[in-house]
Amino acid sequence: MSKGEATRQAVLAEATEIASRLGLGGLTIGTLAARMEMSKSGLFAHFRSKEALHLQVLDHARESFTAEVIRPALRAPRGEARIRALFENWYASIQVPGACLFVSASTEFDDQPGPIRENLVAAQRDLADVIAQIFRTGIAEGHFDSAADPERFAHDLHSVMLGAFHAERLLHDPRAETWTRQAFEALLDAARPKSD
Amino acid sequence: MSKGEATRQAVLAEATEIASRLGLGGLTIGTLAARMEMSKSGLFAHFRSKEALHLQVLDHARESFTAEVIRPALRAPRGEARIRALFENWYASIQVPGACLFVSASTEFDDQPGPIRENLVAAQRDLADVIAQIFRTGIAEGHFDSAADPERFAHDLHSVMLGAFHAERLLHDPRAETWTRQAFEALLDAARPKSD
């Protein structure tokens, strides 16, 4: 890795941390320069614009999510075990400070058309596709009903995780983990093959 | 209503619209003054600080939610009909531009301790209490199982609505309404009295 690239990665990690705490709206090249004790002009050379910085921060966060949540889950056996691994990794990722970047950016930019919104939508569609695809391995393995809708399951699982996020990160509700696990098990139960 | 109070209400409505679109982080006394074509000093006389403005915007949004979602639901018959009325009103409120203020503010401030966060937590706890209380009328009426947990139901319903919000407002997914209604019916089915 070149020195320029190493600097860019260090700045991106810091930028992602700021955006996770304050939202993308709280992340400007000026605030980032102050935090990194770098010149604004030096940061402009790396990122060119606030929007370019935001897009790179989103890509950085997305790569982390893929590395920590999705890729390890894909190493679990196909079907229910893989869905459970995905759930556990995802749930663990919520506990980490700064986990909220996608959730906060999504609600921050849902009414603001443009490249940031498009980046978020693409990332969320890709995630839904990954979940649906894992669910399909569960149908193929006979763990889930062949009539179950993989994309509806992906939506329902996402709802469960948004609820978990809300109860844990905003409300600090000690019952959040129990409720989240119960909701996840209810989704799996509803997806199992019908016995008749 | 005095002229000063009428002005304050008009400014609050505009401020709520801005915050709903850009998040509270995008709402400053300066941007609001520009939009209302008023002087910053005039707005400071009404709101005193950005934080005071944000708190009043949240209270304003909360009163709207109570008036449009909760109060009409409480006029429905106790039990399942009342929960259904709450769901329908809440779901309709998501379709309105600017509906996202609580969702966006919650993810924006979940990592930022202070009066805004406390205001949000109090509002969300009150909402959970209202849902749980309506659910209890359903237990009393025999519509729901006496062993069902009203607070868990409130959490699950909130998860469903967050998922609906995500699928509709960010993804513009045409299947969002079907999935949301199916998830809601699944929650009701799970809550019904066990037949044995």
Interface residues (C-beta under 8 A of the other chain):
Chain A: S20 R21 L22 G23 G25 G26 P97 G98 C100 V103 S104 S106 T107 E108 F109 D110 D111 Q112 R117 L120 V121 Q124 R125 E151 R152 H155 D156 H158 S159 V160 L162 G163 A164 F165 H166 A167 R169 L170 L171 D173 R175 A176 W179 Q182 A183 A186 A190
Chain B: S20 R21 L22 G23 G25 G26 P97 G98 C100 V103 S104 S106 T107 E108 F109 D110 D111 Q112 R117 L120 V121 Q124 R125 E151 R152 H155 D156 H158 S159 V160 L162 G163 A164 F165 H166 A167 R169 L170 L171 D173 R175 A176 W179 Q182 A183 A186 A190
